[in-house]
Amino acid sequence: MTRLAPCLAFAAAAGAFVFACKSTDPTKSRTLDATVLPGTTAVPPREDVSYRALGVSPDCNEKAFSYSELLEIARRPEIKTQQEFLDALPKGIMQTFTLMHVSESAQAEGVSEDFPGAIRMTQDGRLVFRYTCDPRSPVYGGIEVMRFDEPTQSFHFTEIHFPNEIPERVREDAEDCDGCHDHGGGGLRPHWAMYPDWPGFFGSHDDFFPTGTPKDVEQVSHAAGWAPTAVAKEHEIFRRFLDAKVLKNDAKGVSPDPCYAALPWPKPFLEGGTVPPLYAEYPFGTYNAHAGGRIYALRPNLKLTEIFSKLLARRNTRHILAHAEYPKVKLLLAFEAARCMARPLAGNRKISYAQLHGLMKKALPAYVAPLASQATAVDLRGNKMLHHDPRHPKSLAQSLFGAAKVMGLEGSDWTLVYSGDSPAFETGAGPGANADFPGDLPLTAYVQHEILADVATDPRVADAALASLWTRGTGETDDFGEHFACIDQLAGPTVFKSEAARVGVCDALAKLIQP
């Protein structure tokens, strides 16, 4: 990938502001692994918040912090340097962070094995910023900020430069960000690799460091470039970084680097104490397991992947619902979203996908049915998964993808991968109670839920009780516990109360759709 400077390319080595994953085997159920490991409390992992005793809270319990508060600190006249800015941030905020040792972003010159780049975000992902810590680097002192604006449902990028004086210090919505982050027709978006691998980031394989055991090899051996020796080197680099820059060691006269000490590490790291074995590789995990068997607080790359996927879906939803062509096909899109063509309706009526495409074409003459032959299978732990590509019928979103293209959204609007044209993207997000997919959710599932919610308010539906037949899925809460419920509030798939409820919705929609 050619690096495009000076844009805010929140990007990893292979071109992604990488997010992470959770499930390791889509063919197995997400049963709760209640094994108690050394250092954990005697509760199942999804209920384990023992990390809070270490002074960290990378969950919905963290202290709230807004973009306006960040800018207020950045513009204080008494703050002249990046370090003073970092030190002025309130304690307890933006508790989720990850680190990269290789980058092709605009900050690549400041990222190395000795000086990893840092990415930090609020638990709901609406505010993220990144920076480097090598004072010799020409990009040192530059802080890149991304925020998700609720009123417009859109991403915005800001540059903060120290030691520049006010007002030159802060540049909001800088045009030089557009070259990297303006994709398709939906507006700006972040960059991040798909689950389950994030090249260049620590914890690049499932947010832990595989040891080469048979279980590890089985679960990550398909990853590009994966080998026990390569992962062992990544682990060695991380441990060397911790020892040199983070862990206080009075015996060796080592104190934490102030730049890294500003990150929300467990207090014992910075004070020379000890931590339970479970948190020895913080913020990453020390073992692999299925979703319910791991602590989400130790999966920062996964959280980034899932949260940015949900926010991107919200951006796309806003674009679709606001488009002039949407009212012409909203009932058809809701029909697809409710899986009405996938299962027989009452009285054994059934509409095929071919028929649905015909109806879409009638409503939108520019509509072209997506070709399944163009779909890309996502390799999820050795399983070729097609439902992550909306061009394939298994996505249950072909019509949505085709209609959205008429409305200006391209394939690159459905992925977080840098320069990615294929809409195939693995969100890493578990389906929770939604049983439509064999593995993690496709990004389109979030958009479809909002379309159903919108159609339920349409006067033509004439049934105020329609929306009571389904709920928004709560995959993060189901997999990782109530202390991550704030992530479910961003977006979720549709979960019908029962099959009868789903059929009832389909019948109500079918009465309104003109053949």
N, C-alpha and C positions, 0 to 999 in steps of 0.2 A: 504494500500500500504506500502511495506517495503521501508524505505528511504535508498537510496544508496549514502553514503557519500564517498569521498568528491566531487562528480560530480556536474556540474553546472545544477542542476535540477530546471530550471525556472518553479517552480511548485506551485500550490495552494493546498488547504487542501485535495481535492479529487484527486490530482495528475495531475495538469495541470498548465503550465505557461499561465494562462487563458486569452483569448481574449473575446471581447464582441459582442453585437448585435445591431440591429436597428429596424427592422420591428416588430410590435407586433402582427399582425394578418395577416397570409398569404392569407386568403380568401378575404381580402379587398384590394382595390387599394391603391397605395401610393400617394393619393391626397395630395396636399399641404395644410397644416393647417396654415392659416395666422393669427390665433388668437394672439393678442398682450398681453402678460402677464406683470405683474408688473416688472419693471427693464429692459425690452427690449426696443429696439428702435422700431419705428413705421414701421417695415418691417416684412415680413414673416420670420420665423426662419431660413430658408435656406440662407437668405441674411443677417442675423444678425451677425455682427462682433463687437458688443458693448463691448465684452470682451477685445478688444484691448485697449480701454480707461482705463482699469485697469492695463495695463502694461504687459499683457500676450498675446501670439499669437500662440496657439496650432493648427496651420494650415500651409498651404504651404508658408505662409509669414514669417515663422520663419527663424532665421539666420542659414546658412549652417554650418555643423560641421562634420568632418570626423574621421575615426578610427585612421589615422596617427596623427591627431592633438591631439586626446585623449591620445595616447601613448606618444607623446612628453611631454605632461603635466605630465603624470604619472612618467616619467623617469627624470624629473628635479631634480637635486641633492639637491636643497634647499627645496623641498617638502618632508616632513618626515612622515606625518600623513594623514589619510583619510580625515579629515576635511580640511587640507590645499589643498588637491587635489580638493575637492568639491568647495572650495572657489576660486580656480584658474580657474575653468571652465568659459568660456566667457558668458556674459549675453545674453539672447535671443536665446540660443540654446536648442535643445531637450525639447521642450515645453510640450510634452505630457507625463503625468506620472499617475501612479495609486499606490495604497497602499494596503497591505494585513495585516490582523491581526492574521491569522492562516496559517501555512505553513508546508509542509512535504518535503521541499527542503533541499539542503545541508546547507542552511542558517537558518533552522528552529529554532535553538537554540537562534538566535538573533531576532526572530519575536514574538511579543506579542501584547496584546491590548494596553499596554502603549507605546510600541516601535514598531509600524508597520514597515514592510519592504517596501522599495521603489523600483519601477521599472520606468525607464525613457527611452524614445526613441525619435529618430528623426521622423519627420512626415512621412517619407517614410519607416520607420522600418528597414532600412539597418544597423542601429546601435542602440543597446539596452544595457543598463547596470542596474545592481541591487546592492543594498547594505543594510546594517542594521545600526541602530543608537544607539543601547544599548551598551554603553562602557564597561558594565560588561560582555558582551557575549564573548565567545571564538571565535566567527566568526566575531566580529567587526574588521573593518580594511580590510576585504576582499571584493573586488569588482569583480563581475562576468560580463563579457562582451560577447555579441553575435553580430556578424556582418554577413552581407550577402555579399559575394564576387561576384562582377559583372562578371569578366572574366570567372570564373568557375561555376557561378550560384549555389553556395553552401554556407552552413552555417559553420561558424568557431567560436570557443569559446576560450576566453582568461581569465586568472586569474590574478588579480592585488592584491598584498598583502602589506599592510603597517603595521608596520614601516620597512619592509625589505629594505635593501640597494640594489642599482643597482648593478648587473643586475638581482639578484634573485627576484626582486620586480614583474617583469612581466613574466608570463608563457603563451606563445602562443601555441595553439593547444595541450594542455595538454592531455595526453592519459587517465587520470582518468575521463575526461569528456565523453569518449566514452560509458562507461557503462550505462549512462542514456540517451544519445542523439543519439546513433547509432541505428537506427531502419530500419528493412527491408533491402533492397538492394540499397537504394538511397543515403545513407550517413547520416550525422548528421542532426538533425532537432530540433526545439524548442518544448517545451511542453506548452500546453494551452488548457483549457476546451472549449467546443463548446458553441455557443449561445444557450439559452439566460442566462445561470446561471454560475457564477464563485465563487464557494465556497471558503471562506476564504478571499476574497477580499471585500473591501468596494465597495458599489454600486453593490453588488453581483447579484441583480435582475434588469437587464436592465439599469444599471448605474444610479440608483436613489434609494431612500429609500421609498418603498411603505408604505402607512399609514393605509391600511386595508379598504379603501373605496371599494364600490362595483366594481368600474372600476379596481382598483388595484387587487382585488381578482380574478376577471375574467381573468386578463391578466397574473398573475404569480402564481395562486394557484396550478398549477400542478407541480411546481418546487419541487424537492426533499427537504423535510424538511421545506418548506415554511409555515410560519404562521405569522400573524400580530405581535404576541409577539416576535417571533424570529427576525423579521426585525426591530422591535422597539428597541430591544437590540443592534443590529448592528448599528443603527442610534445613539443610546446613546453612544456607544463606540467611534464612529467617532466624535461626538460633544465633548466628554470629551478629546479626543486626540487633536482636534483643539484648545480648550480652554487652554490646558496645554502646548502644544508644538509649536503651530503655531501663534495664534492670540496675537498680542501685546496688553497689557492691563495695561496702566500706573496706573489706579486707584487701581489695585490689585498687582501692581509691577511685572507683568508677562512679560517676554521677550521671543521671539521665541527661541526654541532650535536651535543652529547653524546648526546642522546636517540636520534638516528638513527645516530650513530657506533657505538652498541652493537650494531647489526645486523651480520651477517657479510658485510661488503663486501670486495671485493678490496683487499688492502693498499695498492696504489698510489692508490686512491681517497682514502684517509684520510691518506696520507703525501705526497701531492703528486707522485707518479710518473706514469708513463704505462702504459696497458694496450693489448694488441693490439686492433685494430678489432673483432674478433669479440665482445669483452666490453665495448664502449663503452657499451652500454645495460643493463648488468648490474642486476638479475638476469634481464633479458629478452633475447631474441635480436635479431639485426640482419637476419635474412632469413627467408623462409618456404620450406618444402619438405615433402615427405612424411616420415612418421615416422622412417625410417631415415636420412634426410638431415639431421636436426637433432640438436643436443646436448640431452639431457633436462635437464641441469643448468640450462639457460636457459629452462625451461618450467615455472615454479613454479605457475602457475594450472592447467595440465594435471595436474601431479602431485597437487595438492589434489583435483581432480575425480576422478581415478582412485582415489586412496587412500581418499577418503571413500566412494566407491561400493563399494569392496571391504569396508570396515568396516560400512557399512549392510547389505550382503548378509550379513555374518556375524551381525549383530544379528537379522536376519529368520530366518536359519537356526536360530539358537538358539531363537527363539520357536516355529518350526514343529516342530522335532524334540522339543521338550519338551511339546508340546500333547497332550492326551489322545486327540484324534481322529487324530493322525498315524499310529499303527500300522495303522489301518483302510485307509489309502490309500498307504502308503509304497511298496508294490510297483508300484502304478499310477503314482505320481510318478516312480519310477525308470525305468519303462517309457517314459514321456515324455522323461525326461532323457537316455535312451540313444537317442532319436530312433527308437524302434521303430515308431511309427505313420507315420513319414515315408518309410521305405524298406521294400521287401519283405523279409520274413524268409526264412529257409531254407525251401525248398519253395514259394516264392512266396506264402506267407501274409502277410496285411497287415491291420492293424487301423486303421480310419479314426478321425479325431478325433471324429466323431459317436459311434462305438462307445465310445471312451475316455470321453467325457463321460457316456455311459449307465452305464458301470461306476462312475464316480466318484459319480454320483447314487445308485446302489444302495448304495454303501458309506457315503455321507454324504447322507442325505435332504435336508439343507438346502443342498446344493450346487446352484449355478446356473451353467450354462455361460456364460462371458463372451461378449459380443456383439462381433464384429469391427467392426460398424458404429459402435461407440463408441470405437474406437481412434483415437489421434491420431498423425499422421505427424510425425516429427522432420525438420526441414529441415537436412540436413547438406551444406553447400556446394552448395545448389541441388538436391540429391537428396532426394526425399521417402522417408524410411525408416520403415517400419512395424514392423520387428522390435524396436524399442525399447519398444513398448507390449505388455505381456503379455496384453492382451485380444485381440490379433490372432494368427491362426494362424502368421504368419511369425515370431513370437517363439519358437515351439516351446515355449511355457510357459503356454498357456491353462489347462490343468488345474491347474498349480501356483498360478496366480493365483486361480482359483476356489476351490480347496481352502483356500488361505491366508486367503481372506475368511471362510470358515466358521470358521477358527481365530482370527479377530479382526483380521487385517491388512487395512487399507484401501488404497485407491489411493495415499494420501499416505505410506504406509510404503515405497513403491517409488521415491520420488523425493527429491531433496535440495532441490528448489525450494521456497522459502518459501511457505506457504499453498497449495501445489500439491495438487490433488485428483486430477489425471490421473497414472496410473502411468508414462506415457511419459517416459523419461529417457535421454539420451545420455551414456554414461559416459566417452567419449573413449578407452576402453581397446581396444587392438588385440587381435584374436583369436589372434595367434600362429599356431600350427599347427592351430587349430580352424577348420574350413572350413564350419561350419554357417551363417555369417552373411555377408552381402555387405559389411558395414562393421564399425564398432566393436561391441563386445559389449553386449548388454543386461545389466542388473544381475542378472536372473534366472539367467543362465548360471552365476554363481558359486554360487548356492544349489543349483542342480541338481547341480553336481559334488559338493557335500557330501552331498546325499541319496543319490547313487550310492555314495559311500564308506560311508555309514551302512548301506545295504541290503547291501553286500558283507559286513558282519559279522553279518547276520541268520542265525540257525541254519537257517531254512527254505531259504535259498539252498544250503546244504550244498556249497559249492564254494569252498574256501579260496583257490583260484587266480584267482577271478573278478576281484578288484581288480588283478591283474597285467595285465589286458587294456587298461588305460587309465592315463593319467598326468594330473596337473594341468598345464594350459597355462602357459607362461612368456612371456607377451606382452611384458612390460617388458624382460626379458633379450633376447628375440628382436629387439626394435626398437631398444633403447638400450644394450645391453651388460651384461656380468656385474656391473658395479659398481652395478646397480640390481636385483639379484636379490632383495634383501630385500623389495621390494614384491611380487614374485611369491609370496612366502611367505605373504602375507596371504590371498590367494584367487586362483582361476584357473578357467578353463573346463575341461571334460573334453576330452581328446585321446585317441582310441582308437588302439591300436597299428596297427590295420588295419581295413578294412571287415569282414573275416572275424571279427575280434575283436568288433566291435560287434554283428554278427549273432549271435555266440555268446552275448553278454550278453543280447540280446533273447530268444533261445531259452530260456535258463535262467530268465528272468523269466516268459516266457509259460507255462511249465509250472506255475507257481505261482499264476497269476492265474485265479480262478474266474469263468467267464462268467456 
